[in-house]
Amino acid sequence: MDAAEIRELYQSYFERHGHLRRPSASLVPSSYDPSVLLTTAGMQPLKPYFLGEEEPPSMRLVSCQRCFRTTDIDEVGNTARHLTFFEMLGNFSFGDYFKEEAITFGWELSVDGLGLDPELIWVTVFAGDDELGLGPDTEAIGFWKAQGVPEQRIVLLSRLENFWQAGPTGPCGPCSEMYLDRGEGMGGPDDRPGDDTERFLEYWNHVFMAYELHEDGSLTDLPKRNIDTGLGLERMAAIKQGVPSVFESDRFKPLIALAEAQVDCGRIRDAEATARRRPRTPRRRRCSRARRARSDARRSRPRGARRRASAPGAGRRATHVPPSENRGGSGSGRCRDCRRRRATARPSASR
């Protein structure tokens, strides 16, 4: 199943369950939002609806939002799952359904729609936080058990992992994540969700957005209890295509193939250019007689005098041809240039 099929399957499923499909918003937030520079999550363009500042076009929405996130940019390239630019599939409820329906949708689409093995699905829930004044999310645990998830595959995690917020302030809430166990070939036998390994791949986050976080760290209740979920398109593509890395999915393969082709073309061009280069011909050295004759001719001229342009051999550099190659010589043992200089030096000396 390629990424386009996953995108359509997800949105069509939620349309059948009363959700209005919305197109992806701009990467640059359209409304004033000082908490982010770019759209970092599927819920970012919907913040006015969560805060009760605007009326949503429907109480249930579904979208596939293009996102740019740099909070974990140091992980990109070091893991097989992190990206800066990605697409986030999400279903949203504004005061309509809450935890039970969201968990039911997540389980049903994962097993019946996407065809994942239910025995390989693990879930995490919020373990509570004293600073926030919130306890463990026992309600979510009960709903997961009702779907058939055994207690040993339900992991409680801290605020760092299972309390979601889009920025330092704004709508937030405890979350519950779905992981797929990809086997011990991707990690160790003692690995668990939240261990930051490749064995358990988080693919869907369910945020139970019921609070607003303020600058002083306090929480207040939102006007309505909302649902905000996010399923990573590239991660699900890697799962469905049976590849270990998001970079090996169909979302990246064409780009990588293009880059490799450009590199190969560059290597071919360099090799052809090297083959076309003409080898350098070594310079022929003058014989000692030619060097002495040139030096004597310089000394015989008055200091500062200009070389006569019409003088034989003027402006030329004498190149020695050994006597053995001097086919037309007089047998004197001197090269042609040596004899030419000797002949032209006498009249110059007489003047």
C-alpha positions as CSV (number, residue, x, y, z in Angstrom):
1,M,0.0,0.0,0.0
2,D,1.6,3.3,-1.1
3,A,1.3,6.6,0.8
4,A,-1.5,8.0,-1.5
5,E,-3.6,4.9,-0.7
6,I,-3.0,5.3,3.0
7,R,-4.0,9.0,2.8
8,E,-7.2,8.2,1.0
9,L,-8.1,5.2,3.2
10,Y,-7.7,7.3,6.4
11,Q,-9.7,10.3,5.2
12,S,-12.5,8.2,3.6
13,Y,-12.9,6.1,6.8
14,F,-13.5,9.2,8.9
15,E,-15.8,10.8,6.3
16,R,-18.0,7.7,6.7
17,H,-18.1,8.5,10.4
18,G,-19.4,12.0,10.0
19,H,-16.1,13.9,9.6
20,L,-15.7,16.8,7.2
21,R,-12.6,16.6,5.1
22,R,-10.4,19.7,5.1
23,P,-7.4,20.4,2.8
24,S,-4.0,21.0,4.2
25,A,-3.4,24.5,5.5
26,S,-0.3,26.6,4.7
27,L,3.0,25.9,6.4
28,V,2.9,29.5,7.5
29,P,0.2,30.0,10.1
30,S,-2.6,32.1,8.7
31,S,-3.6,33.6,12.1
32,Y,-1.5,35.4,14.6
33,D,0.2,32.7,16.7
34,P,3.5,33.8,18.5
35,S,4.1,30.3,19.8
36,V,5.3,28.9,16.4
37,L,7.0,30.1,13.2
38,L,5.6,27.3,11.0
39,T,2.8,24.8,11.2
40,T,4.1,22.0,13.4
41,A,1.1,19.8,13.7
42,G,-2.3,19.0,12.2
43,M,-4.1,20.8,15.0
44,Q,-2.1,24.1,14.6
45,P,-4.5,25.6,12.0
46,L,-7.5,24.6,14.2
47,K,-6.4,26.3,17.4
48,P,-9.2,28.9,17.3
49,Y,-11.7,26.0,17.2
50,F,-10.1,24.3,20.2
51,L,-10.0,27.6,22.2
52,G,-13.6,28.4,21.4
53,E,-12.6,31.6,19.6
54,E,-14.2,30.6,16.3
55,E,-17.0,28.2,15.3
56,P,-15.7,25.2,13.3
57,P,-17.4,24.3,10.0
58,S,-18.2,20.9,11.5
59,M,-17.9,19.4,15.0
60,R,-15.9,16.6,13.3
61,L,-13.0,17.2,10.9
62,V,-10.4,15.1,9.2
63,S,-7.3,16.3,7.3
64,C,-3.8,15.5,6.0
65,Q,-1.7,18.4,7.1
66,R,1.8,19.2,5.8
67,C,4.0,20.0,8.9
68,F,7.5,21.3,9.6
69,R,8.9,20.5,13.0
70,T,12.4,21.2,14.4
71,T,11.9,20.4,18.1
72,D,13.6,17.0,17.5
73,I,15.8,18.0,14.5
74,D,18.9,16.5,16.1
75,E,17.2,13.1,15.8
76,V,16.8,13.4,12.0
77,G,19.2,11.0,10.3
78,N,20.1,9.4,13.6
79,T,16.9,7.3,13.7
80,A,14.9,5.6,11.0
81,R,11.7,7.5,11.9
82,H,12.3,11.2,12.5
83,L,11.7,13.9,9.9
84,T,11.5,17.7,9.8
85,F,8.9,17.9,6.9
86,F,6.1,15.3,6.9
87,E,2.4,14.8,6.5
88,M,0.2,14.3,9.5
89,L,-3.2,12.5,9.2
90,G,-5.6,13.6,11.9
91,N,-9.2,13.3,13.0
92,F,-10.6,16.0,15.3
93,S,-13.6,16.5,17.5
94,F,-14.7,19.8,19.0
95,G,-16.9,19.0,21.9
96,D,-18.5,16.0,20.2
97,Y,-16.9,12.6,21.0
98,F,-14.0,12.1,23.5
99,K,-11.8,9.3,24.7
100,E,-14.0,6.2,24.2
101,E,-14.9,7.0,20.6
102,A,-11.4,8.1,19.7
103,I,-9.9,4.9,21.0
104,T,-12.5,2.8,19.2
105,F,-11.8,4.6,15.9
106,G,-8.1,4.1,16.3
107,W,-8.3,0.4,17.0
108,E,-10.8,-0.3,14.3
109,L,-8.9,1.5,11.6
110,S,-5.6,0.0,12.6
111,V,-6.9,-3.6,12.6
112,D,-9.7,-3.7,10.0
113,G,-8.7,-0.8,7.8
114,L,-4.9,-0.9,7.7
115,G,-4.6,-4.6,8.4
116,L,-2.2,-4.5,11.3
117,D,-1.8,-7.5,13.6
118,P,-3.7,-6.7,16.8
119,E,-1.2,-8.9,18.7
120,L,1.6,-6.5,17.7
121,I,-0.1,-3.3,18.8
122,W,1.0,-1.7,22.1
123,V,-0.4,1.5,23.7
124,T,1.0,4.0,26.1
125,V,-1.1,6.3,28.5
126,F,-0.3,9.3,30.7
127,A,1.1,8.2,34.0
128,G,0.2,11.5,35.8
129,D,2.2,14.6,36.8
130,D,2.4,16.3,40.2
131,E,3.3,19.6,38.8
132,L,0.3,19.7,36.6
133,G,-1.9,18.2,39.3
134,L,-3.1,15.3,37.2
135,G,-3.2,11.6,38.0
136,P,-2.8,8.5,35.8
137,D,-5.3,8.3,32.9
138,T,-7.2,5.3,34.2
139,E,-10.1,6.1,32.0
140,A,-8.1,5.6,28.8
141,I,-6.6,2.4,30.2
142,G,-10.2,1.0,30.7
143,F,-11.2,1.9,27.1
144,W,-8.1,0.2,25.7
145,K,-8.8,-3.0,27.7
146,A,-12.3,-2.9,26.3
147,Q,-10.8,-3.2,22.8
148,G,-8.9,-6.3,23.8
149,V,-5.5,-4.8,24.6
150,P,-4.1,-6.8,27.5
151,E,-2.6,-5.0,30.5
152,Q,0.9,-6.2,29.8
153,R,0.8,-4.3,26.4
154,I,-0.4,-1.0,28.1
155,V,2.6,1.1,29.3
156,L,2.3,4.2,31.5
157,L,4.7,7.0,30.5
158,S,5.5,10.4,32.0
159,R,4.5,13.9,31.0
160,L,7.5,14.1,28.6
161,E,6.1,11.3,26.5
162,N,2.4,11.3,27.1
163,F,1.3,14.9,27.6
164,W,0.9,16.8,24.4
165,Q,1.2,20.5,23.7
166,A,1.8,22.4,20.5
167,G,4.0,25.1,22.1
168,P,4.8,26.7,25.5
169,T,1.2,27.8,25.8
170,G,-2.1,26.9,24.3
171,P,-4.4,23.8,24.0
172,C,-3.0,20.6,25.5
173,G,-3.9,17.4,27.2
174,P,-2.8,13.9,28.1
175,C,-2.3,11.6,25.2
176,S,-2.3,7.9,24.4
177,E,-0.1,6.5,21.6
178,M,-0.3,3.4,19.5
179,Y,2.9,1.5,18.8
180,L,3.7,-1.4,16.5
181,D,6.1,-4.1,17.6
182,R,8.4,-4.8,14.6
183,G,10.2,-7.7,16.3
184,E,13.5,-8.3,18.0
185,G,15.3,-7.9,14.7
186,M,14.8,-4.2,15.2
187,G,15.8,-4.1,18.8
188,G,16.3,-6.1,22.0
189,P,14.0,-8.5,23.9
190,D,13.6,-6.1,26.8
191,D,12.7,-3.1,24.7
192,R,9.4,-1.3,25.4
193,P,7.4,1.6,23.9
194,G,9.0,4.9,24.9
195,D,12.5,3.4,25.0
196,D,13.6,5.4,21.9
197,T,14.5,2.3,19.9
198,E,13.5,1.1,16.4
199,R,11.7,-2.0,17.6
200,F,8.5,-0.2,18.7
201,L,7.4,2.4,16.2
202,E,4.9,5.0,17.3
203,Y,2.5,5.6,14.5
204,W,-0.7,7.2,16.0
205,N,-1.1,9.7,18.9
206,H,-4.5,10.4,20.4
207,V,-4.6,13.6,22.4
208,F,-7.4,14.2,24.8
209,M,-7.4,18.0,24.6
210,A,-9.2,19.3,27.6
211,Y,-6.9,22.0,29.0
212,E,-5.2,25.3,28.1
213,L,-1.6,25.7,29.3
214,H,-0.6,29.3,30.4
215,E,2.7,31.0,30.7
216,D,2.9,30.4,34.4
217,G,2.5,26.6,33.9
218,S,-1.0,26.5,35.2
219,L,-3.9,24.6,33.5
220,T,-7.4,25.7,32.9
221,D,-10.3,23.8,31.4
222,L,-11.1,24.5,27.7
223,P,-14.7,25.4,26.9
224,K,-15.2,21.9,25.5
225,R,-13.4,18.6,25.7
226,N,-11.8,17.9,22.3
227,I,-10.0,15.2,20.4
228,D,-6.8,15.8,18.4
229,T,-5.1,12.8,16.8
230,G,-2.1,12.5,14.5
231,L,-1.0,9.5,12.4
232,G,2.3,9.9,10.6
233,L,1.9,9.2,6.9
234,E,5.5,8.4,6.2
235,R,5.7,6.0,9.2
236,M,2.6,4.1,8.2
237,A,4.0,3.9,4.7
238,A,7.1,2.3,6.0
239,I,5.0,-0.2,8.0
240,K,2.8,-1.2,5.2
241,Q,5.6,-1.4,2.7
242,G,7.7,-3.6,5.0
243,V,10.8,-1.3,5.1
244,P,12.8,-0.5,8.2
245,S,13.1,3.3,7.5
246,V,10.8,6.1,6.4
247,F,13.6,7.0,4.0
248,E,13.0,3.7,2.1
249,S,9.3,4.3,1.7
250,D,7.7,5.4,-1.6
251,R,7.7,9.0,-0.3
252,F,11.5,9.2,-0.5
253,K,12.6,6.5,-3.0
254,P,12.1,8.7,-6.1
255,L,14.0,11.6,-4.5
256,I,16.9,9.4,-3.5
257,A,17.0,7.7,-6.9
258,L,17.1,11.2,-8.5
259,A,20.0,12.2,-6.2
260,E,21.9,9.0,-7.0
261,A,21.4,9.5,-10.7
262,Q,22.8,13.1,-10.5
263,V,25.8,11.8,-8.5
264,D,26.5,9.1,-11.1
265,C,26.1,11.5,-14.0
266,G,28.7,13.8,-12.3
267,R,31.1,10.9,-11.9
268,I,30.7,10.0,-15.6
269,R,31.3,13.6,-16.7
270,D,34.4,13.8,-14.6
271,A,35.8,10.6,-16.0
272,E,35.1,11.7,-19.6
273,A,36.7,15.1,-19.0
274,T,39.8,13.3,-17.5
275,A,40.0,11.0,-20.5
276,R,39.8,14.0,-22.9
277,R,42.8,15.8,-21.3
278,R,45.9,15.6,-23.6
279,P,49.0,14.4,-21.8
280,R,51.6,17.1,-21.3
281,T,54.7,16.8,-23.5
282,P,58.0,17.1,-21.5
283,R,60.1,20.1,-22.4
284,R,63.4,19.4,-24.3
285,R,66.4,20.7,-22.5
286,R,69.1,22.7,-24.1
287,C,72.7,21.3,-24.3
288,S,75.4,23.0,-22.3
289,R,76.9,24.6,-25.4
290,A,73.6,26.2,-26.2
291,R,73.3,27.6,-22.7
292,R,76.9,28.9,-22.8
293,A,76.3,30.5,-26.2
294,R,73.2,32.2,-25.0
295,S,75.0,33.5,-21.9
296,D,78.0,34.7,-24.0
297,A,75.7,36.6,-26.4
298,R,74.0,38.4,-23.5
299,R,77.4,39.5,-22.1
300,S,78.7,40.7,-25.5
301,R,75.9,43.3,-25.8
302,P,76.3,46.8,-24.3
303,R,74.5,47.1,-21.0
304,G,70.9,48.3,-21.5
305,A,71.0,47.9,-25.3
306,R,67.8,46.5,-26.8
307,R,67.8,43.3,-28.7
308,R,67.6,44.0,-32.4
309,A,64.3,42.7,-33.7
310,S,65.8,41.8,-37.0
311,A,68.7,39.8,-35.6
312,P,68.7,36.1,-36.7
313,G,67.2,34.1,-33.9
314,A,65.9,37.1,-32.0
315,G,63.0,36.3,-29.7
316,R,63.6,32.5,-30.2
317,R,64.6,30.1,-27.5
318,A,67.3,27.7,-28.7
319,T,66.4,24.1,-28.4
320,H,69.2,21.6,-28.5
321,V,69.1,18.8,-31.0
322,P,71.8,16.4,-30.0
323,P,74.6,15.7,-32.6
324,S,73.3,12.2,-33.1
325,E,70.0,13.7,-34.5
326,N,71.7,16.4,-36.5
327,R,71.3,14.8,-39.9
328,G,72.2,17.9,-42.0
329,G,75.2,19.1,-39.9
330,S,78.8,19.6,-40.9
331,G,80.1,16.9,-38.5
332,S,81.5,19.5,-36.1
333,G,79.6,17.8,-33.2
334,R,77.7,20.9,-32.4
335,C,73.9,21.2,-32.7
336,R,72.3,23.4,-35.3
337,D,71.3,26.1,-32.7
338,C,74.9,26.2,-31.4
339,R,76.3,26.7,-34.9
340,R,73.6,29.3,-35.7
341,R,74.5,31.3,-32.6
342,R,78.2,31.0,-33.3
343,A,77.7,32.2,-36.9
344,T,75.7,35.2,-35.8
345,A,77.8,36.2,-32.9
346,R,80.9,37.1,-35.0
347,P,79.4,40.0,-37.0
348,S,77.8,41.4,-33.8
349,A,81.2,41.3,-32.1
350,S,82.9,43.1,-35.1
351,R,80.5,46.0,-34.8
